[in-house]
Amino acid sequence: MKGRLQIFIEGLAMGIVALSLLPCAEGVIKYKNGDHVTLYVNKVGPYHNPQETYHYYTLPVCRPKEIRHKSLSLGEVLDGDRMAESMYDIRFLENVDKRTLCQLTLSETEVEQLREAIEELYYFEFVLDEIPIWGFVGYMEESGFLPHSHKVGLWTHLHFNVEYNGETVIFANVSVKDVKPVPLEGGTGVGSISGASGGLTVTHTYSVRWFESTIPHERRAERLRDYFFFPKTLEIHWLSIINSLVLVVLLLGFVIIILMRVLKNDFARYNMEEDGSCDDLDQSDNGWKIIHTDVFRFPPYKSLLCAVLGVGAQFLTLATGIIIMALFGMFNVHRHGAINSAAIVLYALTSCVSGYCSCRFYTQIQGQRWVWNIILTSSLFSAPLFLTWSVVNSVHWCSGSTQALPASTVLLLLAVWALVGFPLTVIGGIVGKNGAGAFQAPCRTRNIPRQIPAQPWYKHTAVHMTIGGFLPFSAISVELYYIFATVWGRESYTLYGILLCVFAILLSVGACISVALTYFLLSGEDYRWWWRSVLSTGSTGLFIFAYSVFYYSNRSSMSGAVQSVEFFGYSLLTALVFSLMLGTVSFCASLTFIRYIYRSIKMD
């Protein structure tokens, strides 16, 4: 029965993978002369608030009598896309000099709506053959001090430049060069006709030019990356990589050379004990050997600790999978929302990793409530994610933003978690529980715990968290700017090889710092290393959240309640993910180190 259930769940998961990525895997669209090339209108929003987007037809613009929406993938919906067919009649290889799209009579309210949108630097996004086309809704000019001049104009003519190679479309953009905007100054101005009610009548027109390109269709993503509607700041930042590599080399040198030299002296001193055993130890001795009967004493809150380790292992697997998929070119710029779809599907499929790792270790350290452990593991991240999403989605819904998910998408995501994520967590937990052996400890633990001596201030938890969190953060601080510029800005991240290198550096630094701090803790005869090893490097998440506050205030132009709620809500979740990943790496490194040193000394 369990085998059939597992086969059913795995089949359903693979079906979701195929359905979520299907629109991204469409073949090359070929056209013949005169074929209609559909132009979809998508969304508009403030230029400086990338996550505050609205449907294009919420503005008073030309629209068909019957609005027909394009079928979207899960990733596109999560990305805020809401594509609908436009009134533009674009034919393959047919140039258009000037054609009327529609004539609109705008009320004073609609004119004011357009004026506010232009003053907030609203830009639109169209999509033609999976190619995004960006442009500003209007034009604004501020000049002079005394007298002050404030001009606002609406672009009513769009010129489309489309590049083709053979029977395929390679690139497209929109231009307003040599076009005068219609002034939105109380219903009067060039190109406008005052209505009887004080409104404004405007005529929207467009033109199309086709240009032959030598770029093959399979390389058209390179052409889009070379387009400069949004500012380009992402380059190969060798200084950041060199800085991180130097830091890793220094840390590795510290751990391998200095720490191993100290350990060599410790081994020589401890192994000179002629009658040393796990029960009787010379009371004049001190250091980490004297606590060998307590160092493997299981910690409090075992279930929570195992849940942290399980979810951390899941996100390590997820992050590695996403980066590897990106290296294989699965997230090119024409595949709208592909990375969102992949993240959702991989999160569901890797739930078995969290259940297996958590329940296996929980059983090894003699945990009894394994059912509760599985439930805690499954909800440790999904519960904060759901609460954060509920708040963010409610704010988007109240503002009418396209980032608010429709009910069908919400039900689909809940079904993915309920039918794939949670069952795989349970299956992984059962397999981990049944396959768990005994906890491998070189020394047995006494029933009565040893008294811990008073520790100096520099060995307290807060100090270790500051040191253990700051050093990994400093290794990725420069790269973090480019990641934020991609997630919360207008950039398209393509340097996935460098990202993989930085990710490996981050994990290496976290492991090295954890081993060093754990040794200093044990040298002070403090055996409470279990939670300390998780918190020391896991505190990197706090530094990342602090950086997100700095980025929002000093490195971005984001503003408004909609953008702020989404930014800080998901920044908190990002900090939690980094804390779980690095806490898991830190704990595993410390456990491996402790087993090594206690296995290397002579004890009966």
C-alpha positions in Angstrom: 0.0 0.0 0.0 2.8 2.4 0.9 4.6 1.6 -2.4 1.5 2.4 -4.4 0.9 5.7 -2.5 4.5 6.7 -3.1 4.3 5.9 -6.8 1.0 7.9 -7.1 2.6 10.9 -5.3 5.7 10.8 -7.4 3.6 10.6 -10.6 1.5 13.5 -9.5 4.7 15.5 -8.7 6.1 14.9 -12.1 2.8 15.9 -13.7 3.0 19.2 -11.8 6.5 19.7 -13.1 5.4 19.2 -16.6 2.3 21.4 -16.3 4.1 24.2 -14.6 6.9 24.3 -17.1 4.9 23.5 -20.2 4.4 27.1 -21.5 8.1 27.6 -21.1 9.0 24.6 -23.3 7.0 25.6 -26.4 8.8 25.2 -29.7 10.0 27.9 -32.0 7.1 29.8 -33.6 7.5 30.3 -37.3 5.6 32.8 -39.4 4.9 33.3 -43.0 4.6 36.7 -44.8 1.5 38.4 -43.6 0.9 36.2 -40.6 -0.6 37.9 -37.6 2.0 38.3 -34.8 0.1 38.6 -31.5 1.1 41.4 -29.2 0.0 40.9 -25.6 -0.3 43.7 -23.1 0.8 42.7 -19.7 1.3 45.1 -16.8 2.2 48.6 -15.7 3.7 50.0 -12.5 6.1 52.5 -10.9 9.6 52.3 -12.3 11.2 52.2 -8.9 8.8 49.7 -7.4 9.3 46.5 -9.4 6.8 44.4 -7.3 4.0 46.9 -7.5 2.4 46.1 -10.8 -1.1 46.5 -12.2 -2.9 45.2 -15.3 -2.3 47.4 -18.3 -6.0 47.8 -18.9 -6.5 49.4 -15.5 -5.3 52.6 -17.2 -7.7 54.5 -19.6 -6.1 53.1 -22.8 -7.3 51.5 -26.0 -8.8 48.1 -25.3 -10.9 45.5 -27.2 -14.5 45.1 -26.5 -13.8 41.5 -25.3 -10.6 41.1 -23.3 -9.1 37.7 -24.0 -6.3 36.6 -21.6 -3.4 34.3 -22.5 -3.1 31.0 -20.6 -0.2 31.4 -18.2 2.1 29.0 -16.4 2.3 28.9 -12.6 5.6 30.8 -12.7 4.2 33.6 -14.8 1.2 34.1 -12.5 3.6 34.2 -9.5 5.6 36.8 -11.3 2.6 39.0 -11.6 2.0 38.5 -15.4 -1.5 39.0 -16.6 -1.2 38.9 -20.4 -4.2 39.9 -22.6 -4.5 40.3 -26.3 -4.1 43.9 -27.6 -5.7 45.8 -30.4 -2.3 46.2 -32.3 -2.5 44.5 -35.7 1.1 43.5 -36.4 1.7 41.3 -39.5 5.0 39.5 -40.2 7.3 41.5 -42.5 4.6 44.1 -43.1 5.8 47.7 -42.3 3.2 50.2 -41.0 3.8 53.9 -41.3 1.0 55.3 -39.1 -2.1 53.5 -38.2 -4.9 54.6 -35.9 -5.4 52.2 -32.9 -8.4 54.0 -31.3 -9.7 57.3 -30.3 -10.6 57.9 -26.7 -12.4 60.7 -24.9 -11.0 60.9 -21.4 -12.9 62.3 -18.5 -11.2 64.6 -16.0 -10.9 61.7 -13.6 -9.1 59.6 -16.2 -6.8 62.4 -17.2 -5.9 62.8 -13.6 -5.3 59.1 -13.3 -2.9 59.2 -16.3 -1.2 62.3 -14.9 -0.5 60.6 -11.6 0.8 57.5 -13.4 3.2 59.5 -15.5 4.4 61.5 -12.4 5.1 58.2 -10.7 7.1 57.1 -13.7 4.8 54.3 -14.8 6.2 52.0 -17.4 4.4 49.3 -19.4 5.3 45.8 -20.4 4.1 44.2 -23.6 5.0 40.7 -24.8 5.5 39.7 -28.5 6.6 36.2 -29.2 7.8 35.7 -25.6 9.9 38.9 -25.9 9.2 41.6 -23.3 8.8 45.1 -24.6 9.1 48.0 -22.2 8.2 51.7 -22.5 7.1 54.6 -20.4 3.4 55.6 -20.3 4.3 59.3 -20.7 6.8 62.1 -20.4 7.5 64.4 -17.4 9.8 67.4 -17.3 10.8 69.5 -14.4 12.7 72.7 -15.2 13.5 76.1 -13.6 13.2 77.3 -10.1 11.6 80.7 -10.4 9.4 80.3 -12.3 9.0 76.5 -11.8 7.9 74.5 -14.9 6.2 71.1 -14.5 5.1 69.5 -17.8 3.4 66.1 -18.1 2.7 64.5 -21.5 1.1 61.3 -22.7 2.7 59.2 -25.4 -0.1 58.5 -27.9 2.1 57.1 -30.7 4.3 54.0 -30.4 6.8 52.9 -33.0 7.6 49.1 -32.9 11.0 47.9 -34.2 11.0 44.2 -34.8 14.0 42.1 -35.8 13.6 38.8 -37.6 15.7 36.0 -39.0 14.1 33.8 -41.6 10.7 32.8 -40.3 11.3 33.7 -36.6 11.2 36.8 -34.5 14.5 37.7 -32.8 13.9 40.9 -30.9 11.4 43.8 -30.5 11.3 47.1 -28.8 9.2 50.3 -28.8 10.4 53.8 -29.5 8.8 57.3 -29.2 11.7 59.1 -31.0 10.6 62.1 -33.0 7.1 61.9 -31.5 5.5 64.8 -29.4 3.6 63.8 -26.3 0.1 65.1 -25.7 0.1 67.5 -22.8 -2.1 66.7 -19.9 -2.8 70.2 -18.8 -6.4 70.5 -18.0 -7.7 69.1 -21.3 -6.0 71.4 -23.7 -2.8 71.1 -25.7 -1.3 70.0 -29.0 -2.9 66.9 -30.4 -5.9 67.1 -28.1 -9.5 68.3 -28.4 -11.3 69.7 -25.4 -14.5 67.9 -24.7 -17.7 69.5 -23.5 -17.2 68.2 -20.0 -13.7 69.5 -19.8 -12.1 66.2 -20.7 -9.6 65.2 -23.3 -9.9 63.4 -26.6 -6.8 61.7 -27.8 -6.0 59.5 -30.8 -3.6 56.6 -30.3 -1.6 55.5 -33.3 1.3 53.1 -34.0 3.8 52.2 -36.6 5.9 49.1 -37.3 9.3 48.5 -38.9 10.9 45.1 -39.6 14.6 44.7 -39.7 16.6 41.6 -40.7 19.0 40.1 -38.1 21.8 37.7 -38.4 21.3 36.3 -34.9 19.9 32.8 -34.9 16.7 32.1 -32.9 18.5 30.0 -30.3 20.7 33.0 -29.4 18.1 35.7 -29.3 18.3 35.8 -25.5 21.7 37.5 -26.0 20.1 40.2 -28.0 17.6 41.0 -25.2 20.4 41.1 -22.6 22.1 43.8 -24.7 19.0 46.0 -24.6 19.3 49.0 -22.3 15.8 50.1 -21.3 16.7 49.3 -17.7 20.2 50.5 -16.4 22.9 47.8 -16.7 25.0 47.4 -13.6 25.7 43.7 -13.4 29.2 42.8 -14.6 31.7 40.1 -13.8 32.9 41.5 -10.5 36.3 39.9 -10.0 37.1 42.1 -7.0 34.2 40.5 -5.1 35.3 37.0 -6.0 39.0 37.6 -5.2 38.0 39.2 -1.8 35.9 36.1 -1.0 38.5 33.7 -2.1 41.2 35.4 0.0 38.9 35.2 3.0 38.3 31.5 2.5 42.0 30.8 2.2 42.8 32.7 5.4 40.0 30.9 7.3 41.1 27.5 6.0 44.7 28.3 6.9 43.5 29.3 10.4 41.5 26.1 10.9 43.9 23.7 9.3 47.3 25.1 10.4 46.7 26.9 13.7 43.8 24.8 15.0 45.5 21.5 14.0 48.7 22.6 15.7 46.8 23.3 18.9 45.0 20.0 18.6 48.3 18.2 18.1 49.6 19.6 21.4 46.3 18.6 23.1 46.5 15.1 21.8 50.1 14.7 22.9 49.3 16.0 26.4 46.1 14.0 26.9 47.5 10.7 25.5 50.3 10.8 28.1 47.7 9.9 30.7 48.7 6.4 31.8 45.5 5.4 33.6 43.0 7.8 31.9 39.5 6.4 31.3 36.0 7.7 30.7 35.1 7.3 34.4 38.3 8.3 36.2 40.1 11.4 35.1 42.9 13.3 36.8 41.2 16.2 38.5 44.2 18.4 37.8 43.6 18.1 34.1 41.5 20.7 32.2 40.4 21.5 28.7 38.1 19.8 26.3 39.0 16.2 27.4 37.6 16.6 30.9 34.1 17.1 29.5 34.2 13.9 27.3 31.4 12.3 29.5 29.1 15.3 28.8 29.9 16.5 25.3 27.5 14.0 23.7 24.7 14.7 26.2 21.6 15.3 24.0 20.4 18.9 24.0 17.0 20.3 25.0 14.3 20.9 22.4 15.5 17.9 20.4 12.5 17.9 18.0 13.0 21.6 17.1 16.8 21.1 16.6 16.1 18.1 14.2 13.5 20.1 12.3 16.0 22.9 11.8 18.5 20.5 10.5 16.0 18.8 8.2 14.6 22.0 6.6 18.2 23.3 6.3 19.2 20.2 4.4 16.2 20.6 2.2 17.1 24.2 1.3 20.7 23.2 0.7 19.4 20.7 -1.8 16.9 23.2 -3.3 19.5 26.0 -3.7 22.0 23.6 -5.3 19.4 22.3 -7.7 18.3 25.8 -8.8 21.9 26.9 -9.4 22.7 23.7 -11.4 19.5 24.1 -13.5 20.5 27.8 -14.2 23.9 26.6 -15.3 22.2 24.4 -17.8 20.4 27.4 -19.3 16.9 26.4 -18.1 16.0 30.0 -17.0 16.6 32.1 -20.0 15.2 35.6 -20.2 12.3 34.6 -22.5 10.9 32.0 -20.1 8.7 34.1 -18.0 8.5 32.8 -14.4 10.5 29.6 -15.1 12.6 30.0 -12.0 9.4 30.5 -9.9 7.9 27.3 -11.2 11.2 25.4 -10.6 11.4 26.7 -7.0 7.9 25.7 -6.2 8.2 22.2 -7.7 11.7 21.6 -6.2 10.5 22.7 -2.8 7.7 20.2 -2.9 9.9 17.4 -4.2 12.7 18.0 -1.7 10.4 17.8 1.2 11.4 14.1 1.5 14.9 15.3 2.3 13.7 17.4 5.3 11.6 14.6 6.6 14.3 12.0 6.2 17.1 14.0 7.8 15.0 15.4 10.6 13.3 12.1 11.7 16.5 10.1 11.2 18.6 12.3 13.5 15.6 12.6 16.0 15.5 8.8 16.3 19.3 8.6 16.8 19.2 11.0 19.7 16.4 9.0 21.3 13.5 11.2 20.4 10.1 9.5 21.1 7.5 11.8 19.5 8.4 11.2 15.9 5.0 12.1 14.5 5.2 15.5 16.2 8.7 15.9 14.8 7.4 15.3 11.2 4.6 17.9 11.7 7.1 20.4 13.1 9.5 19.8 10.2 6.8 20.3 7.6 5.5 23.5 9.2 8.8 25.1 10.3 9.1 27.1 7.0 5.7 26.6 5.4 3.9 28.2 8.3 6.0 31.5 8.3 5.8 31.5 4.5 2.0 31.2 4.5 1.6 33.9 7.1 3.9 36.3 5.3 2.3 35.6 2.0 -1.2 36.2 3.5 -0.2 39.7 4.6 1.6 40.5 1.4 -1.1 39.1 -0.8 -3.8 41.0 1.2 -2.0 44.3 0.6 -1.6 43.6 -3.1 -5.3 42.6 -3.3 -6.4 45.8 -1.6 -4.3 47.9 -4.0 -5.5 46.0 -7.1 -2.0 44.8 -8.0 -1.4 41.9 -10.4 0.9 40.4 -7.7 -2.2 39.3 -5.8 -2.6 35.7 -6.7 -6.0 34.5 -8.0 -8.0 31.9 -6.0 -7.2 29.2 -8.6 -3.5 29.7 -8.1 -3.8 29.7 -4.4 -5.7 26.4 -4.5 -3.1 24.9 -6.8 -0.2 25.9 -4.5 -2.1 24.4 -1.5 -2.7 21.2 -3.5 1.0 21.0 -4.3 1.8 21.3 -0.6 -1.0 19.0 0.6 -0.7 16.3 -2.1 3.1 16.4 -2.7 5.1 18.3 -0.1 3.5 17.1 3.1 3.2 13.4 2.0 6.8 13.3 0.9 7.8 14.8 4.3 5.9 12.0 6.0 7.4 9.3 3.7 10.9 10.7 4.2 10.3 10.8 7.9 9.2 7.1 8.0 12.2 6.0 5.9 14.5 8.0 8.1 13.1 6.6 11.3 13.2 3.0 10.2 16.7 3.4 8.8 18.2 5.3 11.7 20.9 3.4 13.6 22.5 4.2 17.0 24.1 7.6 17.6 27.8 7.2 17.0 29.5 8.7 20.1 33.2 7.9 20.9 32.4 8.2 24.6 29.5 7.3 26.8 27.6 9.9 28.8 27.3 10.0 32.5 23.9 10.3 34.1 24.8 13.4 36.2 25.9 16.4 34.2 29.1 18.2 35.0 29.0 21.7 36.3 30.0 24.3 33.8 32.5 26.9 35.0 31.9 30.6 34.6 32.8 31.7 31.0 34.5 35.0 30.0 32.4 37.5 28.1 34.0 36.7 24.8 32.6 33.1 24.9 29.0 34.1 25.4 26.4 33.2 22.8 25.8 36.7 21.6 29.6 37.2 20.9 29.8 33.9 19.1 26.7 34.8 17.0 28.2 38.1 16.1 31.5 36.6 15.0 30.0 33.5 13.4 27.4 35.6 11.5 29.6 38.5 10.3 32.4 36.5 8.7 30.1 34.5 6.3 28.2 37.7 5.6 31.4 39.6 4.7 32.3 36.8 2.2 29.1 37.4 0.2 28.4 41.1 1.0 29.5 42.4 -2.4 27.7 39.6 -4.3 24.6 40.2 -2.2 24.2 43.6 -3.8 23.9 42.1 -7.3 21.4 39.5 -6.0 19.2 42.2 -4.5 19.5 44.2 -7.7 18.2 41.2 -9.5 15.4 40.2 -7.2 14.2 43.7 -6.2 15.5 45.6 -9.3 15.5 45.4 -13.0 18.5 43.2 -13.7 18.6 39.8 -15.2 21.1 37.7 -13.4 23.2 35.5 -15.7 26.4 34.9 -13.8 25.3 31.6 -12.4 28.8 30.1 -12.4 30.0 32.9 -10.2 26.9 32.4 -8.0 27.8 28.8 -7.5 31.4 29.7 -6.6 30.1 32.3 -4.0 27.6 29.8 -2.6 30.4 27.2 -2.1 32.5 30.0 -0.4 29.7 30.8 1.9 29.2 27.2 3.1 33.0 26.8 3.5 33.4 29.9 5.6 30.4 28.9 7.7 31.9 25.4 8.4 35.3 26.8 9.2 34.0 29.4 11.6 31.8 26.8 13.3 34.7 24.4 13.9 36.8 27.2 15.4 34.1 28.6 17.7 33.2 25.0 18.8 36.8 24.3 19.8 37.0 27.6 21.8 33.7 26.6 23.6 34.9 23.1 24.5 38.3 24.4 25.7 36.4 26.4 28.3 34.8 23.1 29.5 31.4 24.2 28.1 29.7 21.2 26.5 26.5 23.1 25.3 27.7 23.1 21.7 24.6 21.7 20.1 22.4 24.8 19.8 25.4 27.1 19.9 26.8 25.6 16.7 23.5 26.2 15.0 23.1 29.8 16.3 26.7 30.9 15.7 26.7 30.7 11.9 22.9 30.7 11.6 23.0 34.4 12.8 24.2 35.3 9.3 20.5 35.6 8.5 20.3 38.6 10.9 23.1 40.3 9.0 21.4 39.7 5.7 18.1 41.2 7.0 20.1 44.2 8.3 21.6 44.6 4.9 18.2 44.5 3.3 17.1 47.4 5.5 20.3 49.3 4.3 19.6 48.4 0.7 16.0 49.6 0.9 17.0 52.9 2.5 20.3 53.7 0.6 20.6 51.6 -2.5 17.1 51.7 -4.0 14.3 54.1 -4.8 11.5 51.9 -3.6 8.6 53.5 -1.7 5.0 53.0 -0.8 3.1 50.5 1.4 2.7 47.8 -1.3 6.4 47.6 -2.1 7.6 48.0 1.5 5.4 45.2 2.8 6.5 42.8 0.1 10.2 43.7 0.4 10.5 43.4 4.2 8.2 40.4 4.4 10.1 38.3 1.9 13.4 39.7 3.2 12.6 38.1 6.6 11.9 34.8 4.8 15.2 35.1 3.0 17.0 35.6 6.3 15.2 32.6 7.7 16.3 30.4 4.8 20.0 31.5 5.1 19.8 30.9 8.9 18.5 27.3 8.4 21.0 26.5 5.7 24.1 27.8 7.4 22.9 26.5 10.8 22.7 23.0 9.3 26.2 23.3 7.7 27.6 24.7 11.0 26.1 21.9 13.1 27.3 19.1 10.8 30.8 20.6 10.7 30.9 20.8 14.5 29.6 17.3 15.0 32.1 15.9 12.6 34.9 17.8 14.3 33.9 16.7 17.8 33.7 13.1 16.9 37.1 13.3 15.3 38.9 14.9 18.3 37.3 12.6 20.9 38.0 9.6 18.8 41.7 10.6 18.6 42.5 10.5 22.3 43.1 7.4 24.4 40.2 6.6 26.6 38.9 3.3 28.1 
